[in-house]
Amino acid sequence: FALLIDPEKCSDEWLCNVMSTINSWQSTVINQLFIFVGGSQLKESVHNTVERIKRLTSIHVVMFPGDASQFADNVDALLFLSLASGRNAKYLIEQHINAAPLIKQTGVETIPTGYILIDGGKLTAVERVSHTTPYSAKDINIIANTALACQLLGHKMVYLEAGSGANYPVPQNVIKATKETIDIPLIVGGGIKTPRMIQCAFEAGADLVVIGNHIES
């Protein structure tokens, strides 16, 4: 389970309250808990936000970058995202080239991750920023085959994303078909607003479920 924190929505009071809550989850509810930090359009310092989080919890912090400028060297790991559902070279390889020297210099653990955007019923920040069109949830074969291509290219994870604040999450049949096609861990996020939705994603085959906007509210 992962909580996605956007530094733009991260007041000190809010962060203290949220960290107190998820620290209690760590011991009583969640066996494996992570904090993702990032967003599609950031002006706030990711490094400063990670520093604040680490003062409040021992839970591992993983960078979820929108582009190379958001890289922070004080995270525990980095999802090296490639937007495989789009055809914009900037998010397939260009941002990776820009970030590569910093990553090598700092030695941050890097996890190559195929990022697949699924239509969640509304225009998302990822779609606006990347200028890419999400896959329809009806295109199950295309989604599963894209995930398989990511695996064959050497990605260590696949992330099915309905987008921040999506009207509905990635459907169970999409998760199931994707999980049956690949042999690497599957992350699912976007539009997940209730414990039942979390449970449904796990039942369909997700290895890690991400929530963000719902807990922010």
C-alpha positions as a printed NumPy array, in Angstrom:
array([[  0.   ,   0.   ,   0.   ],
       [  1.324,   3.468,  -0.805],
       [  0.205,   6.969,   0.068],
       [  0.993,   9.503,  -2.665],
       [  1.811,  12.954,  -1.27 ],
       [  1.868,  16.035,  -3.489],
       [  4.282,  18.654,  -2.058],
       [  1.956,  21.393,  -3.347],
       [ -0.735,  20.25 ,  -0.894],
       [  1.489,  19.657,   2.072],
       [  1.127,  22.14 ,   4.952],
       [  3.008,  21.327,   8.162],
       [ -0.195,  20.753,  10.105],
       [ -1.662,  18.467,   7.436],
       [  1.559,  16.494,   7.135],
       [  1.833,  15.961,  10.891],
       [ -1.746,  14.695,  11.051],
       [ -1.334,  12.351,   8.089],
       [  1.992,  10.951,   9.299],
       [  0.507,  10.294,  12.724],
       [ -2.319,   8.375,  11.073],
       [ -0.197,   6.237,   8.777],
       [  2.353,   5.524,  11.508],
       [ -0.519,   3.863,  13.372],
       [ -1.449,   1.935,  10.211],
       [  2.101,   0.638,   9.976],
       [  1.757,  -1.343,  13.191],
       [ -1.917,  -2.307,  13.17 ],
       [ -3.324,  -2.427,   9.639],
       [ -0.708,  -2.339,   6.883],
       [  2.144,  -4.865,   6.687],
       [  3.977,  -3.158,   3.844],
       [  3.51 ,   0.586,   3.624],
       [  5.28 ,   3.147,   1.45 ],
       [  5.068,   6.879,   0.898],
       [  5.267,   8.148,  -2.687],
       [  6.167,  11.814,  -3.183],
       [  5.573,  13.642,  -6.448],
       [  3.124,  15.172,  -8.89 ],
       [  2.742,  16.293, -12.467],
       [  3.112,  20.023, -11.838],
       [  5.357,  20.938,  -8.917],
       [  6.819,  24.223,  -7.764],
       [  7.461,  23.247,  -4.162],
       [ 10.768,  21.544,  -3.363],
       [ 10.456,  17.773,  -3.332],
       [ 13.681,  17.552,  -1.315],
       [ 12.224,  19.731,   1.462],
       [  9.   ,  17.745,   1.571],
       [ 10.892,  14.461,   1.837],
       [ 13.008,  15.936,   4.629],
       [  9.867,  16.932,   6.538],
       [  8.347,  13.476,   6.055],
       [ 11.486,  11.709,   7.269],
       [ 11.414,  13.727,  10.489],
       [  7.946,  12.315,  11.183],
       [  8.167,   8.662,  10.125],
       [ 10.497,   5.75 ,   9.424],
       [  8.369,   4.543,   6.495],
       [ 10.286,   4.31 ,   3.226],
       [  9.849,   7.319,   0.916],
       [  9.796,   6.667,  -2.842],
       [ 10.086,   9.415,  -5.474],
       [  7.219,   9.502,  -8.005],
       [  8.587,  12.121, -10.442],
       [  6.75 ,  14.111, -13.075],
       [ 10.023,  15.082, -14.739],
       [ 13.775,  15.254, -14.135],
       [ 13.583,  18.608, -12.326],
       [ 11.725,  16.964,  -9.444],
       [ 14.557,  14.568,  -8.575],
       [ 15.517,  14.529,  -4.89 ],
       [ 18.564,  12.72 ,  -3.539],
       [ 17.166,  12.095,  -0.05 ],
       [ 14.508,   9.549,  -1.063],
       [ 14.924,   5.832,  -0.371],
       [ 14.129,   4.871,  -3.959],
       [ 12.972,   6.33 ,  -7.272],
       [ 10.315,   5.055,  -9.663],
       [ 12.01 ,   5.671, -13.023],
       [  8.758,   6.109, -14.941],
       [  8.381,   5.623, -18.678],
       [  4.961,   6.718, -19.995],
       [  4.426,   3.631, -22.148],
       [  0.793,   4.425, -22.987],
       [  1.851,   7.671, -24.691],
       [  4.014,   8.418, -27.698],
       [  5.621,  11.614, -26.443],
       [  9.379,  10.973, -26.526],
       [  9.875,  13.516, -23.743],
       [  8.295,  11.105, -21.256],
       [  9.556,   7.913, -22.894],
       [ 13.287,   8.747, -22.775],
       [ 14.159,  12.486, -22.775],
       [ 13.464,  13.139, -19.084],
       [ 15.374,   9.967, -18.237],
       [ 18.45 ,  11.245, -20.079],
       [ 18.262,  14.515, -18.146],
       [ 17.975,  12.731, -14.796],
       [ 20.512,   9.952, -15.411],
       [ 23.705,  11.839, -14.377],
       [ 22.148,  12.966, -11.077],
       [ 20.861,   9.489, -10.313],
       [ 24.279,   7.946, -10.968],
       [ 26.026,  10.596,  -8.892],
       [ 23.771,  10.152,  -5.854],
       [ 23.319,   6.384,  -6.044],
       [ 19.592,   6.483,  -5.27 ],
       [ 17.979,   3.078,  -5.813],
       [ 16.195,   3.247,  -9.172],
       [ 13.233,   1.077, -10.164],
       [ 12.452,   1.177, -13.924],
       [  8.66 ,   1.304, -14.136],
       [  6.331,   1.131, -17.128],
       [  3.647,   3.782, -16.573],
       [  0.321,   3.173, -18.307],
       [ -2.395,   5.812, -18.148],
       [ -5.994,   4.514, -18.229],
       [ -9.035,   6.721, -18.835],
       [-10.605,   7.467, -15.451],
       [-13.474,   9.579, -16.72 ],
       [-11.885,  13.041, -16.536],
       [ -8.924,  15.01 , -17.848],
       [ -5.996,  14.456, -15.484],
       [ -2.83 ,  16.431, -14.81 ],
       [ -0.734,  13.647, -16.352],
       [ -2.704,  13.89 , -19.59 ],
       [ -2.431,  17.697, -19.684],
       [  1.277,  17.843, -18.962],
       [  2.377,  14.908, -21.114],
       [  0.053,  15.692, -24.038],
       [ -0.824,  12.019, -24.305],
       [ -4.173,  10.269, -24.53 ],
       [ -4.954,   7.563, -21.961],
       [ -5.945,   4.1  , -23.051],
       [ -9.637,   3.279, -22.9  ],
       [-10.386,   0.744, -20.182],
       [-12.13 ,  -1.26 , -22.908],
       [ -8.814,  -1.818, -24.72 ],
       [ -7.796,  -4.631, -22.409],
       [ -5.526,  -6.413, -24.901],
       [ -3.631,  -3.225, -25.724],
       [ -3.151,  -2.447, -22.025],
       [ -1.958,  -5.966, -21.209],
       [  0.34 ,  -6.083, -24.239],
       [  1.813,  -2.695, -23.353],
       [  2.559,  -4.004, -19.873],
       [  4.178,  -7.092, -21.396],
       [  6.313,  -4.911, -23.669],
       [  7.444,  -2.978, -20.59 ],
       [  8.496,  -6.218, -18.939],
       [ 10.394,  -7.382, -22.022],
       [ 12.155,  -4.014, -22.193],
       [ 13.487,  -4.648, -18.699],
       [ 11.124,  -2.65 , -16.516],
       [ 10.881,  -4.001, -12.98 ],
       [  7.297,  -2.867, -12.355],
       [  4.18 ,  -1.774, -14.223],
       [  1.959,   1.035, -12.942],
       [ -1.678,   1.209, -14.125],
       [ -2.851,   4.764, -13.41 ],
       [ -6.349,   6.238, -13.756],
       [ -4.961,   9.661, -12.8  ],
       [ -5.164,  11.851,  -9.727],
       [ -8.786,  12.594,  -8.827],
       [-10.173,  10.193, -11.45 ],
       [-13.914,   9.66 , -11.425],
       [-13.413,   5.903, -11.304],
       [-10.454,   3.566, -10.811],
       [ -8.791,   1.081, -13.136],
       [-11.406,  -1.695, -13.592],
       [-10.841,  -5.097, -12.045],
       [-10.899,  -6.888, -15.4  ],
       [ -8.077,  -4.65 , -16.659],
       [ -6.012,  -5.322, -13.539],
       [ -6.661,  -9.067, -13.789],
       [ -5.764,  -9.319, -17.484],
       [ -2.585,  -7.306, -16.972],
       [ -1.47 ,  -9.338, -13.965],
       [ -2.052, -12.587, -15.855],
       [  0.119, -11.303, -18.715],
       [  3.196, -10.115, -16.782],
       [  5.523, -11.655, -14.213],
       [  6.63 ,  -8.431, -12.509],
       [  4.904,  -6.472,  -9.707],
       [  1.814,  -4.479, -10.65 ],
       [  0.997,  -1.082,  -9.096],
       [ -2.522,   0.346,  -9.392],
       [ -3.623,   3.891,  -8.545],
       [ -6.042,   6.703,  -9.339],
       [ -9.704,   7.071,  -8.415],
       [ -9.445,   4.741,  -5.4  ],
       [-11.585,   6.301,  -2.686],
       [-12.84 ,   3.573,  -0.342],
       [-11.489,   0.521,   1.515],
       [-13.655,  -1.638,  -0.744],
       [-11.989,  -0.189,  -3.859],
       [ -8.598,  -0.985,  -2.345],
       [ -9.732,  -4.529,  -1.62 ],
       [-11.091,  -4.961,  -5.173],
       [ -7.772,  -3.863,  -6.677],
       [ -5.871,  -6.385,  -4.559],
       [ -8.356,  -9.142,  -5.355],
       [ -7.925,  -8.455,  -9.077],
       [ -4.152,  -8.897,  -8.831],
       [ -2.546,  -5.589,  -7.789],
       [  0.646,  -6.03 ,  -5.784],
       [  0.629,  -2.428,  -4.545],
       [ -2.28 ,   0.035,  -4.376],
       [ -1.781,   3.814,  -4.298],
       [ -4.145,   6.459,  -2.924],
       [ -3.625,  10.206,  -2.885],
       [ -6.355,  12.803,  -3.306],
       [ -8.879,  10.965,  -1.162],
       [ -6.768,  11.101,   1.977],
       [ -5.917,  14.733,   1.186],
       [ -9.579,  15.612,   1.542]])
